[in-house]
Amino acid sequence: MRLITFVRHPWRAALARWGRIPGIRTAKVTLAAVLSYVAADLLNTTATPVLAPLTALLVVQVTVVQTVTEGLQRVLSVVAGVLVAVGLATGAGLSWWSLGVVVAASLVLGQLLRLGPHTLEVPISAMLILAVGGGAAPQAATGRVYETLIGTATGIAVNYAIAPPVHVESAGSAVAGLATRLGDFLRSLATHLRAEWSRQAAEERLTAARALSATVLAADHSLVRAERSAVLNPRGGEVRVAQPRLRTALTAIEYCTIVVRTLCREIFDRTFYLPPELEAEAYSPPARAALADTLDAAAAAFDGVAAVARGTEPADTARARVIAQLDEMYQRRQLLGRLLLVDPQADAAAWQQHGALLTAVDRLRVEIEAAVRPAAQPWRPPSLAEGPRRAAQRVVGAAEQTLPLMTDRSRQAVRRMMTTAADNPAPPAEEDTPPPEHRGTTQP
């Protein structure tokens, strides 16, 4: 099916897989490197301004907010290293003891600033300035900081202006794939129930049900990436519209995986606690057929949930199909309940196990319905944390001491720009689909 879709619609298939135009990031990185080099050359920062395109190469990330964060951390690491080295470079040249002092102080400063993977950039910048030494150190430090700022600003501007990715298609495909996998599992379980039943078959289905939870985490990562891509993104409205639908579906599907595992556990327990010669009689053939029919109806409902997640058809149409399948599932569950009816005085164990099985079926129907339920509130992208704001303030403060050519007006403009970027996320779209409402359900 995927091959046929790719042959018929290769462009749309590529967008669904990567969430962006193939090759666009390569083009943006190349453009950012060229523009930053041209800008640094025109400003005559250094004789060979290769640091500006190098910074642009490292700054351009998958999403806009990652690019901004990467840029701020890189600027902060360079400024910190420059500040450490300038003091020693004017009074001491490059020697073993000055090198040790610079590296140790730079690493400590990088850890105090919580630069993470950018901590090593601090001693690298410091050693390069220390190698210049003497009176040329301040000029080299200023040029290095200027080129880092140019490369960072160019990378952010290019990634913001040219097709910033939103990853809605990939998140929808991940959630829909999870719903499809659950439907396929229920159909497989129904097929086994209609065949010869045994303790081994029940244990195999339980093991397979336990493996379903691993796919939930991958789908959640994909959706979180889509949510983050909406921050500082001019195309964030696409995420704000799709996120409530996808988060509602994913939350309910996660509950469904737990319910399916519970259902398989109840089937296994009923089979396990019978004598080996009676394991095939854990459920009568009519009861197994009724349970299989009920699971088939649930699997068909999951197909509708996948359609809602993908957004390939009107949501109301897909929801109506899901509701119709859930009504069919309810009718089959009623028949199953009559077939599993036992006298608790005659067989208390069967009465408890059958009741737990029917409860799991009822809970599965409720959670499937919740997966396509319209949410009640709009969604907004997460605001920028306090950490990037403080990092921006540290960058401006360090630049005030390092860059003597910065005027008061330019410093104020930089501060306003960074404060606005940290405090004001993109506004919500007008036509938002609300996030999942609290259903008051407990996890089985």
N, C-alpha and C positions, 0 to 999 in steps of 0.2 A: 504493500500500500504506500509506503514512504517513497519507494522508487518511482511508482506511477505518478505520485504527486510532484516529485522533483522534475520528472520528464515533462509533465504538462505545464507546470508553473515553477520553473527553476528560480526565478527572482524571488517569488513569494516564499518558496521553501527555504531559501538562504536567509531571508529576513527572519523567518520563524525560528531558525536554528541559532543564529548569532544575535538576533535582536538589533541588527544594524546592517548597513550596506557593506558587503564584502570589500575589503581593501581600503575603506574610508579612514581607518586609524593610521595605516601606513602613509596615506596621502597627507593626513593632518600632521603627523610627526615630521615628515619631510618638509612641509610648508613652514611649520613653526621653526625648525632648525635654520632654514634659509632666511626667513624674515628676521630672526633674532641676530643672525650674523650680519646681515645688512644694516640693521639698526645699530648694533654695537660698533660696526666699522664707520658708520656716518658720525657717531658720537665720539669716535677716536678714543675709546676706553683704554685699549692697549694696542701694541703693534700688531699682534695676531689675536683677535678676539674670539678664540675658539671655545672659551668657557660659556659664552652665551648660547650657541647652538647645542653644546653638550647639556646645559641645564634644561633647555627646551626638550631635548630628547628624553630626559629622565622625568620631566614634569608631566607631560601629556599622558593621562591615564584613561581608563575606560569611561568613567563618568566625570561630570563637571566638578562635583564636590570632591572627588578624589584628587583631581588635578589641582584644585585650590589648596587642599590639605598638603599634598606633596610639595607644592611650590612654597608654601609658608614654612614648612619644616626644613626645606633645603636652604632657603634664605636665612633662616635662623641659625642653621648649622654653620653656614659660611661666615656669617657675621660674628658668631661666637668664636670660631677659630681665628678670625682676623684680629679680634680684640685681644685674644690671648697672646698672639705672636707679635703684635706691633710693639708692645711694651718691652719685650726681650730683644727684638730685632734692632732697636735703636741703641741699646747698651751692650749687646753681646752678639757675636756672630753665630754661625752654625758650628756647634761642637757637640761632643757626646753628652755633656751635662745639660746644655741648653735644650738639646733635642729631647732628652728624657723629661726635663721639666715641662716642656711644651706638650708632649704627648700625654703625660700624666694629668696635667691641669685640664687639657682639652677633653679627655675622656671623662673626668669627674664633672666638668661643666656640662657635657652632653647628657650625662645621666641625670644631673640635677634638672636640666631642661626637659627631660623625658622625650628625647628625640628618637628613641627606638632604633630602627635600622639606619637612621641618619647620624647616629652618634659618631661613626668613624669618619664622617665628612668633616667634623670639627678638627681633629688632629691633622687630617690631610691638608685642609686649608691653612692651618697654622704652620705646618712644616714648609709649605710652598712660600709663605711670606717670610718665614725665618731664613730660608735659603737665599732670598734676595739680600737681606741684611742692610745695615747702614741707613743712610738717608733715603734710599730708594724704597724702603719698606712701606712708608705711608702711601706713596703713589701706587705701588703694586697692590696694596690692600684696597685702596679706593677703586682701582680698576676691576679687581676681582669681585667686589661687592656690586659694582655697577653692572657688570656682565651677568652676574647671577640674577639681579633684579630684572634686567632686560629679557633674559631667557625665560624666567618665570612668568613675567607679564605677557610675553608673546605666546607661551604655551597655553596659558589660561584663556587668552583672547581667542586663539584659534580653535581650541576645543569648545568654547562657548558659542562661537559664531557659526561653525560649520557642522551641521548635522549632529548635535549632541545626542548620544544614544539614550533610550529610555527603557529598553529590555522588557517591554510589555509582552511582546510575542513569545519570547523564550519562557517567561514566567507562566503565561497562559498554557503553553505547551507542556510545561512541567506538571502543573496542577491537573490538566486534562489527562496526561499520561498516567498519573497516579490513580485517577478515577477509573480509567480504562483497565488498569492492572487489577484493581479491586473487582471490577465486573468480570474479568477473565477468571480470576480466582474463584468467584462464586459459581461461575458456570462449570469450572473444573470440579468443584466440590459436588455440584449437582450431578455431574456425570458419574462420579464415584459412588454416590448414594444410590443411583439407579442400577449400578452393577453389583457384583458380589461384595458384601461388606465384611470387614474383618478388623481386628485390632491393629494390624499393621497399616491398613489404609487410613484408619483414624489418626494414628500417630504421624503418618506422613503429611496429612492435611494440617495437623496442628503445627508441625515444624515449618511448613510452608507459610502458614498464617503468621507465625512469629517473625518471619523474614520480611513481611510487608512494612513493618515500622521503619526499616532502614531507608526506604524510598521517600518517606515523609520528610526527613531531614534535608535531602537533596532538593526537593520541591520548595521547602521553606527557604533555603539559601537562595534559590533563584528568585523567589518573590521578594526577599529582603534586598537583593541587588536591584530589582526594579524599583523598590521604594526609595532606595538611596539615590538612584539615578534621577529622581524628580527634584532633588535639592539643587537650587541655583540653576535649574534647567529651564530654558524658555519653552521646551516641549513637555514640561512636567504635567500639563493638563491631561495628557493621555494616561499617565500613571494614576492621577487623581480620580479619573473616571473608572479605570479598570481595577484599581486596588481593592475597593470594598467587595466587588464581586469575587475576586480571586482569594482574598483573605477569608471571606465567609465560606467559600467552597473548601479551602484547604483546612480550616479549623474543623469543619464538620467531617471531612474525609479522615482527618487524624483520629477523631473519635470513632469513626466507622472501622478503622483498622483495629482499634482496641476491642470493639464489639465483635468483629469477625473472629478475632483471636479467642475471645470469651466463648463464642458460639462453638468454635472447633474444640475448645477445651471441654465444654459440656458433652459434646458428642463423644469425645475420647473417653471421658470419665464413665459415661454410661456403658461404653463397650469394654473398658478396662476392668471394671469391677464385677463383670459377669464371668462365670467359669469359661475356660477356653472353648469347650464344646458348645457353648451357647452364645458366643460372641457375635455370630451372624444374626442372632435373633434379638439383638439390642433394640432394634426398631423393626416393626413389622413391615413387609414390602409396601403396603398401602401408605404407611406413615413415612417411609423413606421417599416414596414417590411424591407425596404431598410436600415434604420438606424440600425436595429438589425443585419442584414447581415454584415454591415460594422464593427460593434462592435465584431461580431464573428470572423471576419478575424483578427482584432487587438488582440483578446484573443489568437488566434492560434500563432500570432507573439510573444506574451509574453511567450508562451511555449518554443519557440526557444531561447529567451533571458535567460530563466531559465537554459536551457541546456548549453549555453555559460558560465554562471556564475558557474555552477557546474563543468564544465570541464570534464564531463563524455564522451564526444565525441569530435572529431576534431572540432576546432573552425570554420574553414572554412566551414565545412558541416552545422553546426548550423547556421552560418551567412547566407548561401545560402538559408536555409529554411525560415529564417526570411524575407529576401528580397523577396522571392516568395510570402509569405503571405502579405507583404506590397504592392506588385503589385496588388494582389487581392483586398486588402483594397482600393487601389486607384480607381480601376474600379468600385467598389460598391459605393464609395463616389461620383463618377461622376453621377451615376444613382440617388443617393440621392439628389445631387444638382439640377438636372432637376426636380425632384418631388417637391422640396421646392421652386422652382422659383415662385416669385409673383411680381406683379406690385407695386413698391414703392408708386405710386400715389394712388393706390386703398387701400393698407393696409401697411402703413409705419412701424407700430409696428412689424408685421409679417416679413417684409423685414429685419429689423434690427436684430430680434431674430434669424431668419433662417441664416442670415449671420454670426452671432456670433457662432451659433452651427457648421456651416461648418468650420469656422476658428479653432474651438477647435479640430475638427476631423483632419484637416490638421496638426495642431501642434502635435497632438498625434502620427500621422504617422512619423513625423520628429524626435520626441524624441525616438520612438522605434528604428528607424534606427540608431540613435546616440548611443543607448545602446550597440550595437554590433560592432560599428566602431572601427577598430584598432587604438590605440593611436600612437602618433608620437615621444614620447621621453621616455627614460628609467626612472625607478623610483629607488630612493635610500632611504634607511631607514633614519629617522630623526636623526640628529647628537645629541650627548649628550649636554644638555644645560650648561650654565655657572654655574648654581647652584651646580650641582654635582662636577664640577671641583674645585670650591671654597671650598666646603665641604671637598674634599679630601685634599686640601692644609691645611685646618684648622686641620684635623686629624693628618697629619704629623707634623705640628708645635706643637700641643699639646703633641704628642707622644715623640717628642724630649726632652721636659721638664719633662715628666713623666717616661719614660723608660730609665734609665741610661745605660742599657746594649746595647743599639743600637749604632752601630758604624757609622762613616761618610759614609762608603761605603754602608751599609744597608739602611741608610736614603736616599741616592741618588738613590738606586735601587727602593725603594718604591715610591719615587717621580716620577721617570721615568715611572713606571708601571701605576700609577694613571693618569699621564698626557697623556700617550698613550691611556688608556681606555677612557678618556674623549674627546680626540681630534680626534681619528681615528675610526669611525664606520666601520662596515664590508663593503668591497668593493662590488660594484654592480656586478651581474652576467653578463656573456657575452651574454646570450640569453634572453634579457629582452623584455617584451611586454610593449610598452610605455603607459603613462597615458592618460587620456582623453584630447583631444585638445580643445582649446577654440572655441566654435561654434558660438559665437556672438549672442546667443539667449538671450532673456530677459525672466524673470519669469512672467507667466501670472498672 
